[in-house]
C-alpha cells in the first residue's frame, strides 16, 4: 500500500468503499472473489488498500476494541502500536502532569507510529506533535487524529526522530523501533534510534517518557529514571522509562514500578521499597501465589510477599507461599491440596485421589511439554484442579491446587 492509495481511502468514495468492504466477506477463502467483485467498479490499487485496512481493523480489535473499526493501520504499525488500555494509562499520567493550557504544554512524540499514544493523549487533553520516519505511517497517524477529531490539538509530520529539537515542548515521548529484519531487537542500543539517543532527546525537555521492551535490563535504567512495567489482563505488555518531571525517582536513584491493568483501567500500582531485602524462604504453606508478570519483571516479588505474609519456596523461583488467603491484584492465588515429588505416575495417582477432571497446568522453573503431560495424566474426574510444576532446589515438585475464587479471572478458566 502506497501513500496515494491510502489517501484515496480518505476521500468520500474511498470511505464508501471501506464501508462496502467492511460489510463483505474478507476471510481467506472469500478474499479473491470479494476483490474481483470490487475491482469491477474501483481501481485495483484502491481495492487493495481497502481490503488491507479492513483486514487490519479486524486484527486490531484485540488491541483497540471497537475503536479499531474507525482507525487506520499499516501491518508493521499495528504490530508495534501501543494497545489502547496502556496508551490511556500513560496518557492520564501525562495529562496529570502537564499544564495543557500553556503554550509550552505540548508533547513531542518521536516515532509516533500510527499514533496510538498521540491519540490517547489528545483524548486526555494533551496537545502534541508526532514525528515518524516513514511517510506512509505518518499519513496513517494523521488520519487517526482525524478519526478522533483531534486535528486541532495534534499534528504529525514525517521526519527522523533522532534529529528533532525538543525545545518549546513540555515533554517528549519516544517510541524507538524494536524490531528489525530478523525479528525483535533485545539490545537497547540497537533500537532505532538507540536508547542512548532517545534518552538524550527526552532529557532535553522538562519531562519525558521512553517506551522500551519489557525485557530491558535493569542496569541500563539511568539514574533519575522511573522504570514501569505494565501488565494488562495478566500479560506483561510494555515497559517505559519516565524522566524529569514525570519520574517518581529521587535524583541520582532509580525507581521500579509494576502497574496492573484490568479492563483498561489501573487496578493497582506498586513501587519498590528500598528497605526490603530478599523475600524469606520457607516450606510450602496452605496457599500458593503466582505474582503478576509485571511484578516479576520489576523485581517486586519481595514487596508482594510482604503484603501476603508470604515467603518463597525456592529463592530462585517467583512463587510465594503463605498461610493467608488474601485477594490481591498483584498475584493469582491457589489453595494447595497436595505437594509431591514429580513423576507422571505419582501425579496421575494423586489426581485420581482428588477426583481431578479439567486441568489447568502451570509451570515455572520446570521443563515440560504441557500438552504431552496432559495426555499422559488422562484425568476423568469431576473437579477442576490446577497443577503447578516447579522446583525446590534441584528437586522437581508438583502441587495440586484449586484457584481461590476471589483470584479467578476469565483468562484463568481451565481448558
Buried (B, 14 or more C-beta within 10 A) or exposed (E): BEBEBBBBBBEEEBEEBBEBBBEBEBEEEEBEEBBEEBBEEBEEBBBBBBBBBBBBBBBBEEBBEEBBBBBBBBEBBBEBBBBBBBBBBBBBBBBEBBEBEEEBBBBBBBBBBBBBBBBBBBBBBBBBBBBBBBEBBBBBBBBBBEBBEBEEBBBBBBBEBBEBEBEEBBBBBBBBBBBEEEEEBEEBEEBBBBBEBBBBBBBBBBBBBBBBBBEBEEEBBBEBBBBBBBBBBBEBBBBBBBBBEBBEBEEEEBBBBBBBBBEBEBBEBBBBEEEEEEBEEBEBBEBBBBBBBBBBBBBBBBBBBBBBEBBBBBEEBBBBBBEEBBEBBBBBBBBBBBBEEBEEEEBBEBBBEBEBBBBBBBBBBBEBEBEEBBEEBEBEBEBBBBBBBBBBEEEBBBBBBBBBEEBBEEEBEEE
